[in-house]
Amino acid sequence: MKVGTIEVGMGERKSGYLHVGETSLGKVEMPITIIEGSKPGPTLAMTGGFHPREYAAMESLTRIARKVDPKKVRGGLIIVHIVNTPGFEIKGRKCPIDDARPINSFPGDPEGTISQRIAHTLVKEVFDQSDYYIDHHSNDIQWTGPSNVILSLTGSEDVDAKSESMGRCFKTEYLRASRSRGTSSAIDYAVHNGIPSCLTEVGSMMGVLSKTGVLDEEAINWNIEGVENVIKLIGMIDGKAWRSTVKPITNVVYLRPNHSGLFYPLVEVDKRVSEGQPLAEIRDPFGNVKETLYSPFEGVTSLTSSYVAVKQGIPVVQLYEIP
């Protein structure tokens, strides 16, 4: 298998950098690991760091890349540890070179901006030689929430069924499924091109930091365990994959305040709520309530803002309607 300039033989693992483009002073590259098994089999691609403050997702990939034994797997893995490396440097969600989001730049352009070149490089070097795909994410510094999995469905019975089977390999109550709205995002591009895919969201808070300020080992291990189940599912290693039986969640709602102010949640994240229940208040600096946000249905608080200062029209609470 060869990705960029890095080539591996059967039973080998190599890490290096995949070239994307350049700035006026240097190169733009993505760190990758390629693992080629000792026997033929499917190829699983995985990415992290599209949103480069989501540290638990990237840490998961680092550990998986070191843990998988090339001599014990069939097929191969292509692991892109950090996609948005310019954003990683400045701790921002966008690519600072072109003020764009690489995750929404597909299929990309080999002669375009850096974000477009990142997307094009992933398409040609990674997706074009992959059979399955997982995009790894985690809560950013602005959100707190539980671990969950997202599916993008195209209407293709074969691809959708395989994607759902992959998503069920992760031990979460929340399997989100929605119809794909195009091909501009990484997962949407993959499924529309016949690659079964899922997106993991490693839950907790602040890039998935624990209460001690270090990465949350339980959350990271949740993601790694799910990947190991996927590898079993698609036949890369022996063993029976664990799979959940939860009903897919199809209705996700964001609550947006009409007023700017100070955000005070009234319900903890990952809690069941009833229709009409008060979920949060927006207050002024003197403690006066300017607005109360209510649940529109019976569901669960799936994300809550970790910011106190919030703006009108910007989401502060996410809700799942439980089927």
C-alpha positions as CSV (number, residue, x, y, z in Angstrom):
1,M,0.0,0.0,0.0
2,K,1.2,3.5,-0.8
3,V,-0.2,6.8,0.5
4,G,1.6,9.9,-0.8
5,T,5.3,9.0,-0.7
6,I,4.9,6.4,2.1
7,E,4.9,2.8,1.0
8,V,4.5,-0.3,3.2
9,G,4.7,-4.0,2.5
10,M,2.6,-6.7,4.0
11,G,3.0,-7.0,7.8
12,E,4.5,-3.5,8.1
13,R,3.6,-0.2,9.7
14,K,5.0,3.2,8.8
15,S,4.3,6.7,9.9
16,G,5.2,10.0,8.2
17,Y,3.7,13.1,6.6
18,L,1.3,13.4,3.7
19,H,2.0,16.6,1.7
20,V,-0.9,19.0,1.0
21,G,0.6,22.4,0.0
22,E,2.7,25.2,1.2
23,T,2.7,28.6,2.9
24,S,5.1,31.4,2.2
25,L,7.5,29.9,4.7
26,G,6.9,26.2,4.9
27,K,4.9,23.1,4.0
28,V,1.4,22.0,4.9
29,E,1.4,18.3,5.8
30,M,-0.8,15.8,7.6
31,P,0.7,13.1,10.0
32,I,-0.4,9.6,8.9
33,T,0.2,6.0,9.8
34,I,-0.2,3.2,7.3
35,I,-0.6,-0.4,8.5
36,E,-0.6,-3.2,6.0
37,G,-1.7,-6.6,7.3
38,S,0.0,-9.9,6.7
39,K,-2.9,-11.1,4.6
40,P,-5.2,-9.5,2.0
41,G,-8.4,-7.9,3.3
42,P,-10.4,-4.6,3.4
43,T,-8.9,-1.2,4.0
44,L,-10.2,1.0,6.8
45,A,-9.5,4.7,6.7
46,M,-9.7,6.9,9.8
47,T,-9.3,10.6,10.3
48,G,-9.0,12.9,13.3
49,G,-8.4,16.6,13.8
50,F,-10.7,18.0,11.2
51,H,-11.7,20.2,14.3
52,P,-8.2,20.4,15.9
53,R,-9.2,21.2,19.4
54,E,-10.9,17.8,19.7
55,Y,-8.0,16.2,21.4
56,A,-9.5,12.9,22.6
57,A,-10.3,11.9,19.0
58,M,-6.7,12.5,17.9
59,E,-5.3,10.7,21.0
60,S,-7.5,7.7,20.2
61,L,-6.0,7.4,16.7
62,T,-2.4,7.7,18.1
63,R,-3.1,4.8,20.5
64,I,-4.8,2.7,17.8
65,A,-2.0,3.2,15.4
66,R,0.5,1.9,18.0
67,K,-1.7,-0.9,19.2
68,V,-2.7,-2.7,16.0
69,D,-0.2,-5.5,15.2
70,P,0.4,-5.5,11.4
71,K,1.2,-9.2,11.5
72,K,-2.2,-10.1,13.0
73,V,-4.6,-8.2,10.7
74,R,-6.0,-8.8,7.3
75,G,-6.1,-5.8,4.9
76,G,-4.9,-2.3,6.0
77,L,-5.5,0.8,7.9
78,I,-4.8,4.4,6.8
79,I,-4.8,6.7,9.8
80,V,-4.7,10.5,9.4
81,H,-3.9,11.7,12.9
82,I,-4.5,15.4,12.4
83,V,-6.2,16.7,9.2
84,N,-6.3,20.4,9.9
85,T,-2.7,20.9,10.9
86,P,-2.7,24.7,10.4
87,G,-5.8,24.9,12.7
88,F,-4.0,22.7,15.2
89,E,-1.2,25.1,15.5
90,I,-3.4,28.0,16.5
91,K,-6.0,26.0,18.4
92,G,-8.8,27.0,16.2
93,R,-11.6,25.1,14.4
94,K,-11.0,26.6,10.9
95,C,-7.9,26.5,8.8
96,P,-6.3,29.9,9.4
97,I,-4.6,30.0,6.0
98,D,-7.8,30.4,4.1
99,D,-10.4,30.9,6.9
100,A,-12.3,27.8,5.7
101,R,-13.3,24.4,7.1
102,P,-11.5,21.5,5.5
103,I,-14.3,19.1,6.7
104,N,-16.7,21.0,4.5
105,S,-14.5,21.4,1.4
106,F,-15.0,18.1,-0.4
107,P,-14.3,16.9,-3.0
108,G,-11.6,19.6,-2.9
109,D,-9.5,21.0,-5.7
110,P,-5.8,20.3,-6.4
111,E,-5.3,23.9,-7.5
112,G,-7.5,25.5,-4.8
113,T,-7.1,26.9,-1.4
114,I,-5.4,24.9,1.4
115,S,-8.7,23.6,2.8
116,Q,-9.6,22.5,-0.7
117,R,-6.2,20.9,-1.2
118,I,-6.5,19.0,2.1
119,A,-9.9,17.6,1.0
120,H,-8.6,16.7,-2.5
121,T,-5.5,15.0,-1.0
122,L,-7.7,12.9,1.3
123,V,-10.0,11.9,-1.6
124,K,-7.1,10.8,-3.9
125,E,-4.7,9.4,-1.4
126,V,-7.0,8.0,1.2
127,F,-10.7,7.5,0.2
128,D,-9.9,6.2,-3.3
129,Q,-8.2,3.2,-1.8
130,S,-10.4,2.6,1.2
131,D,-13.4,0.3,1.7
132,Y,-14.6,1.7,5.1
133,Y,-14.2,5.0,6.9
134,I,-14.5,6.4,10.4
135,D,-14.2,10.1,11.1
136,H,-13.3,10.7,14.8
137,H,-14.4,13.7,16.7
138,S,-14.9,14.8,20.3
139,N,-16.5,17.6,22.3
140,D,-14.7,20.9,21.6
141,I,-14.0,23.4,24.4
142,Q,-17.5,25.0,23.9
143,W,-19.6,21.8,24.6
144,T,-20.3,19.2,27.2
145,G,-22.1,16.0,26.2
146,P,-22.1,12.2,26.1
147,S,-20.4,9.9,23.6
148,N,-22.4,9.2,20.5
149,V,-22.2,8.1,16.9
150,I,-23.5,9.8,13.8
151,L,-24.6,8.2,10.5
152,S,-25.1,9.9,7.2
153,L,-27.6,7.9,5.1
154,T,-27.8,8.1,1.3
155,G,-30.7,5.7,0.4
156,S,-28.3,3.0,-0.8
157,E,-29.5,-0.1,1.1
158,D,-26.1,-1.7,1.0
159,V,-24.0,1.3,2.1
160,D,-26.5,2.5,4.7
161,A,-26.8,-1.0,6.3
162,K,-23.0,-1.4,6.5
163,S,-22.7,2.1,8.0
164,E,-25.3,1.4,10.6
165,S,-23.5,-1.9,11.5
166,M,-20.3,0.1,12.0
167,G,-22.0,2.6,14.2
168,R,-23.5,-0.1,16.4
169,C,-20.0,-1.3,17.3
170,F,-19.7,1.6,19.7
171,K,-21.3,1.3,23.2
172,T,-23.5,4.3,23.3
173,E,-27.2,4.9,23.8
174,Y,-27.2,7.5,21.1
175,L,-26.9,6.4,17.5
176,R,-27.9,9.5,15.3
177,A,-29.0,8.9,11.8
178,S,-29.9,11.5,9.2
179,R,-30.3,11.8,5.5
180,S,-27.2,13.1,3.7
181,R,-27.7,16.6,2.4
182,G,-24.8,16.6,-0.1
183,T,-21.2,15.7,-0.6
184,S,-19.3,18.6,0.9
185,S,-18.4,17.0,4.2
186,A,-16.0,14.1,4.6
187,I,-18.5,11.5,5.7
188,D,-21.1,12.6,3.1
189,Y,-18.5,12.4,0.3
190,A,-17.5,8.9,1.5
191,V,-20.9,7.4,1.7
192,H,-22.0,8.9,-1.6
193,N,-19.0,7.2,-3.2
194,G,-19.9,3.8,-1.8
195,I,-17.8,3.8,1.3
196,P,-19.7,2.7,4.5
197,S,-18.9,5.2,7.2
198,C,-19.6,6.5,10.6
199,L,-18.6,9.5,12.7
200,T,-17.8,9.2,16.4
201,E,-18.2,11.9,19.0
202,V,-16.2,11.2,22.1
203,G,-18.2,12.8,24.9
204,S,-17.3,14.8,28.0
205,M,-16.0,18.3,27.9
206,M,-13.2,20.7,26.9
207,G,-11.8,18.5,24.1
208,V,-12.7,15.6,26.5
209,L,-10.7,16.6,29.6
210,S,-11.4,15.0,32.9
211,K,-12.0,16.9,36.1
212,T,-8.3,16.8,36.7
213,G,-7.6,18.6,33.5
214,V,-6.0,15.6,31.7
215,L,-7.6,13.6,28.9
216,D,-10.5,11.4,30.0
217,E,-9.2,7.8,29.7
218,E,-12.7,6.3,29.9
219,A,-13.9,8.3,27.0
220,I,-10.8,7.6,24.9
221,N,-11.1,3.8,25.7
222,W,-14.7,3.9,24.6
223,N,-13.6,5.1,21.1
224,I,-10.8,2.6,20.9
225,E,-13.0,-0.3,21.9
226,G,-15.5,0.7,19.2
227,V,-12.8,0.7,16.6
228,E,-11.7,-2.7,17.6
229,N,-15.3,-4.0,17.2
230,V,-15.4,-2.4,13.7
231,I,-12.2,-4.2,12.8
232,K,-13.7,-7.5,13.9
233,L,-17.0,-6.7,12.0
234,I,-15.3,-6.1,8.7
235,G,-13.1,-9.2,9.0
236,M,-9.7,-7.6,9.6
237,I,-9.2,-9.6,12.8
238,D,-10.8,-12.7,14.2
239,G,-13.6,-12.4,16.8
240,K,-17.2,-11.5,17.1
241,A,-18.0,-7.8,17.1
242,W,-20.2,-6.4,19.9
243,R,-23.1,-4.5,18.4
244,S,-25.8,-2.4,20.1
245,T,-29.6,-2.7,19.5
246,V,-30.6,0.9,20.2
247,K,-33.1,2.6,18.0
248,P,-31.6,5.3,15.8
249,I,-32.3,8.9,16.8
250,T,-33.6,10.9,13.9
251,N,-34.7,14.2,15.5
252,V,-32.0,16.5,16.8
253,V,-32.9,20.1,17.9
254,Y,-30.7,23.0,18.9
255,L,-32.2,25.6,21.3
256,R,-31.1,29.2,20.4
257,P,-31.8,32.1,22.7
258,N,-33.5,35.2,21.4
259,H,-31.4,37.3,23.8
260,S,-27.7,37.6,24.5
261,G,-26.6,37.3,28.1
262,L,-25.3,34.9,30.7
263,F,-26.1,31.2,30.2
264,Y,-27.4,29.2,33.2
265,P,-28.3,25.6,32.5
266,L,-31.0,24.2,34.7
267,V,-30.5,20.5,33.8
268,E,-27.3,18.5,33.6
269,V,-26.2,17.1,30.3
270,D,-27.2,13.5,29.4
271,K,-30.4,13.8,31.4
272,R,-34.0,12.8,30.3
273,V,-36.3,15.8,30.1
274,S,-40.1,16.1,29.6
275,E,-41.9,18.3,27.1
276,G,-42.2,21.9,28.3
277,Q,-39.5,21.4,31.0
278,P,-37.3,24.5,31.6
279,L,-33.8,23.7,30.5
280,A,-31.8,26.9,30.8
281,E,-32.1,30.6,31.6
282,I,-30.4,33.6,30.0
283,R,-29.7,36.3,32.6
284,D,-28.4,39.8,32.6
285,P,-25.2,40.7,34.6
286,F,-27.4,41.5,37.7
287,G,-29.0,38.0,37.8
288,N,-32.3,39.0,36.3
289,V,-33.8,36.4,33.9
290,K,-34.2,37.7,30.4
291,E,-35.3,34.4,28.8
292,T,-36.1,30.8,29.7
293,L,-35.5,27.9,27.2
294,Y,-37.9,25.0,27.3
295,S,-37.8,21.5,25.9
296,P,-40.0,21.1,22.8
297,F,-40.4,17.3,23.4
298,E,-39.6,14.4,25.7
299,G,-35.9,13.7,25.1
300,V,-32.4,14.0,26.5
301,T,-30.0,16.9,26.8
302,S,-27.2,15.8,24.4
303,L,-25.1,18.9,24.5
304,T,-24.9,21.9,26.7
305,S,-22.7,25.0,26.2
306,S,-19.7,25.3,28.4
307,Y,-19.6,29.1,27.8
308,V,-21.3,31.5,30.2
309,A,-21.4,34.5,27.8
310,V,-23.7,33.5,24.9
311,K,-25.1,35.4,21.9
312,Q,-28.7,35.5,20.6
313,G,-29.3,33.0,17.8
314,I,-26.3,30.8,18.6
315,P,-27.1,27.3,19.9
316,V,-26.6,26.7,23.6
317,V,-28.5,23.3,24.1
318,Q,-28.8,20.3,21.9
319,L,-31.6,17.8,22.4
320,Y,-32.3,14.3,21.1
321,E,-35.8,13.1,20.8
322,I,-35.8,9.6,22.1
323,P,-37.6,7.2,19.8
